[in-house]
């Protein structure tokens, strides 16, 4: 007992810990034209009539959130850490991410100054982490085609993740025992996908994994990444595990007050029987220009070459151009205007090809109405970081 007390006392003497409360409150006034509803079996897969929408939207440049981040120095270059982060709708006060208490991130782990970091819990995928700095809008909540690029599974439950930085190289790898992602059927030719996973005797069901690496030296940065999701597909005796694969290459280059960047994403989807249900090539290019220390401009162009969607090769290719003007009133508060124009899909390139995942997640429909093939969105907002 005396030895145990001595060890506990010595540990308390050198251990250092801290917990930080942080967050973002982001709200805007938004206008969207040609909006319909997400087509599901309940409405006969009918997006309905075209409408102009005027609304308050939570999350423009950043998703509204609050979180707790903690770290304890264990000595010898080793630290323990945790993050608990919840997303919320600032306009209604409700939680996001299907009502999860800490739906954005929730993990604990160990960090070594020499060997890297291991974390366990709900986390972003390796692909998402490494691509974020190679997209001009930095995965802004509003109008950025995040799901088209990284997949609807860009956050996953039950994740074991490794992150290591070695000089100019950063490497990330993860495995999810069950992503927790489920999307309903949104097209007559499609089917519902995903589920809770972690089913006894079905190790592959709803599992996912990925790897990514980024290299940065001076003004040039490059990244490569791969992501695979094995969602539940089908019902009853026909239920099985499909395969959703993505591979990405991207680069960015900085000069003066500007940074240009772009990339390519290969995608392939197969159902539980191995039948090809999706194949596309996604491209993006854009730039960020800091006009003054307080004022910045961002422009981005996204294009998807849909080669196969549920067996059809005659689907119109969607594209989008977006612009952000952001002005900092202080280090923590900024005001912005963000606008986007999409063709052959809704804003954020929302369509059946990605299961209308953006509209379902945000609670604001960006589904194109019947007879429409283009959508315009404009938002004026304010963001405060704490």
N, C-alpha and C positions, 0 to 999 in steps of 0.2 A: 504494500500500500504506500509506504514511504517513497519507494522508487517511482511508482506511478504518479504520485503528487509532484515529485521533483521534475519528471519529464514533462508533465502538463504545465508546470510553472515555467520551465525553460522555454517551452514552445510559445507560451503567451508573451514571453519577453521579446522574442525576435520577430514574431509574426506581425505583419501589417495588413490591414484590410480596409476596404472602403466600399460604400454603396452609393451609386449616383442615380438620381431621378432625372429623367430627360423626356423630351417629347416634341411634337410638332402639332400645331393647330393651323389647318389650311382650309380656307373656305372661299368659294367663288360664286358669282352669278353667271349662269350659262344659258346660251341659246343653241338649239340644235334643230335642223330642219329634216324633213322626210323620215321622221322616226316612226317605227311601228312597234310591235311587241315581239318578244322572243317566241318563235314558233315551237310549240310543243304538242304532244298528243292531246292535251286538254283543249286546245283551240284548233285542232285539226291541222297543225303545222301551217297555220295561216298568220302571217305577220300583221295583217289588218291594213287599215287605211293610213294614208300619210298624214302626219301632224307636225306642226311646229311646237317645240317644247321650250318653255322658259322655267328655269328651276334654280334653286340653291343646291350646289354640289359640294360635298366634303371631299377634299383631296384634289389638288390641281397639280402643282409641281411636286408635292409630297403627300403621301397618305397620312391623314391625321392619326396620331398615335401617342401613347405614353408608355414608358418602360422603366425598368430597374436594371442596372448593370452593376455587378459586384466583382471584386478581385481580392484575393488574399495572397500575400507573398509567403511561400512556404520555405524559402531559402534555397541556396544552391542553384539559382536560376530557374526555379520551378514555382509556378503560381496556379492556384485554383481560380475558377471564374464561373459566372453564371449570367444569363440574360433572360429577362421576362418582359415581353413586349406585346401590347395589345393594340389592335386597330379599332377605331371607332368612327362613327358617322357624326360629324360635328353639327349637322343640320337637325338631327333627331336625338342624339345622345345614345344611340344604340351601338352594340358591338358589331364588328365585321367578322370575316372569316368563319361564316356559318355559326356565329354565336360563341365561338371559343373565347375563354377568358384571356388567354395569351396566344392569340391566333397568328400573330406575325412571326414571333420567335419565342421559344422556350427551351433553353438548354443549359447544361452544366458540363464542365470539363476541366482539363489540365493543360497548361501551357508551359513549354520549355523554351528558354531563350536559344537553345542550340538545336533542338530536334523538331520543334513545331508544336502544333496544338491539336488535341483530340477533344471533340465535343459530342454530346449525346442529347437528343431531343428533337423538337420541331425546328427545322432550319431551312435556309435557302439551299438550292442545289449548287453543285460545283459550277455548272454552266452559268447560272445567274450571277454568282459572285464574280466570275472572271470577265463576263461580258459587259457588266454595268458601266465600266469606265470607257467602253468603246462604242457607246451609243450616245449621240449628241444630247438628247434630252435626259440622259442618266436615269432611264426608266421612270419618268414622270408618271404619276397616277393617271392623269387625264390625257387621252389621245395617243399615248405611246403604245405601239403594238407589241407589248411584252409577251403575251401568250403566243402570238404568231412566231416570235423569235425563239423563246425558251420552252414553250409548252405550258399548259395550264397547271402542271405539277411543279412550278418553280419554287413553291414552298412544299415541304413534305413532312409528315409525321414520322416518328420512330427512326430517326436518322443517326447513324454513326458517321462522323465527318473528320477528316484530317486536313489541316492547312499548314503549309510550311513556306517560309520565305528564306531564300538562300541567295544573298546578294541581289542581283537584278531579276532573279527568277522567283515566281510565286507558283506553288503547286497546290491543287485542291483535289480531294477525292471523297466520295461519300457513298453510303449504302443505306437504303430505306427498307425496313422490314414490312412496311405497309404505309403507303403515302397518305391515306385518308381522303383522297380526292374522289368525288363522285359527280358526274355530269349526266343530266337526263337526256333522253332522246330528243333531238331538235330538228331532225329531218326525216322524212318518210323512209328514205333509203338507209338511214343510220340506225344506231342503237345506243342505249344507255351504256356508259363506261365507268369503270372505277368502283371503289368500295373501301371498306375499312382495312382489308388485308389481314395479315397475321392469323390466317385460318389454319388450324391444325391439319397436317397432312398435305397442305397446299403452299409450300414455301415460296413458290414463284408468284403467287397471286397478289397483285397490287404492289409488288416490290419494285424498286427502282435503284439505279446507280448511275454514277457519272464521274468523269475526270476532266480536269482543265489545267492549263498552264499558261502563265503570262510572263512576258519578258519586257523589261523597260530599261532603256539606256539612253540618257539624254533626251532629245525631243521625240525619239521613236519608241513606240510600244507596239507589241504584237501579242496575240493570244490564239490558242487552239482549245477546243473543248468537245466533249461527247457526252450525250445524255440518253438513257434508256429507261422507259417506263413500261411496266407489264400489267396493264389494267384488266380488271374483271370485265368480260364482255359476254352478253347473252343472258338467258334466263332458263331456269329449270335444268333439265338434263343436258341442254346445249351450252351451259355456262362453261367458259374457259378463260384462258389468259391470253390477251393480245400482246402486241409489241409496238411501241411508239419510239422511234429512234430519231435523234438529231445530232448533227455534227456541225461545228462552227469554226470559221477562221476570220479574224478581224485585225485591223491595225489602226493606229492613230499617229499623227505627227503634229507637233507644236512649233509655231514660229511667231515671234513677237507676242501679240495679245490674242492670237487666233490658234485654234486647234481644229484640224480636219480629221475625219475618221469614216470608216466604212467597213463592210464585211459581207460574208456569205454564209448562209445556213442551209444545209441539206436536210431534208426530212422524208421519212418513210413510215407509214402506218400499216399494220397487218392485224386482221381479226383473230379470233381464237382458233380458226381453222387454217391460218396462214395465208388467207386471201388478201391481196393488196387492196386497201381501202383508201389510201392517201399517199401521194407522192408529189413533193413540191421543192422548188428552189427559191429561197428568200434572199433578197439583197437590200442593203441600206447604205446610205451615204449622207454626210451632213457636216456641219461646222458650228463651232462656238466662237464668238468674237466679243471680247470684253472692250466695249467702246470707251468706257471710263471705269475707274475703280468701283463705281456704284451701279453702272448700267451695262447689261449684257444682252446679246442677241443669240438665238439658237435657231438653226434651220435644219430640217431633216426630211429626206425622201425615202420611202419604203416601197418595195415592189415584190410581189409574190407570183412566181410562175407555177400555176397549178396544173400539173401534168396528169393527175388522176384524183378524182374525188368520188368515192363510192362507185367506182367503175366507169365514171364518165371522164372523157378527156376534152370535153367541149365547154368547160367552165371558164367564164371570163376572168382574166387575171386581175386581182385587186391591187390598187396602189394608193398611196397617201402622201401628201406633203403637209408639213406642219411648221409652225413658227412660234417662238416664245420670245417675248420682251420682258425682262425682269429688272426691277429697280430696287436697290437696297436702301431703305430708310435708316437702317442701323445694322449692327452686326447680327441682330436676331430677327429683324422684321423687314420683309420686302413685299412689294406689290408687283403684280404681273398681269400681262395679257397673253393668253395662249389661244391659238386658233389652228384648225386643221381642216383639210378637204380630202375626203376619201371617195374613191370610185370603184364600183363593182363589189363593194362591201360597206358596212357601216364604219363609223369612226373606230380607231384602234384596229381596223381591218376585221371587225367582228362579223362572223358569218358562221354557217354550218360547218365550215372546214375546221374551226377551232371550238365547235360546240357552243358558240355564243358565250364563252367562258367569262369574257369581260363584263357583259351585261348582267349575267347571273351573279357574279361576284360583287359588282359595284351597286347593284340594285337600280341602276339607271339604264334604260334600254338604248342601245346603239344599233338595234336591228333595223335594216332597211325595210320600209313599208312596201306593200304591193305596188308594182309598176314603177318603182324608183331604182336608180342605179348609182346614185351619188348622195353624199351627206356632208354638210358643213356644220362645224361647231366653233363657237367663240365663247371665251370665258374671261371674266375680269375678277381677279382675286387678291387676297391678302394671306400671307403666311407668317406665322410667328414660331420661332424655335426656342425651346427652353431646356 
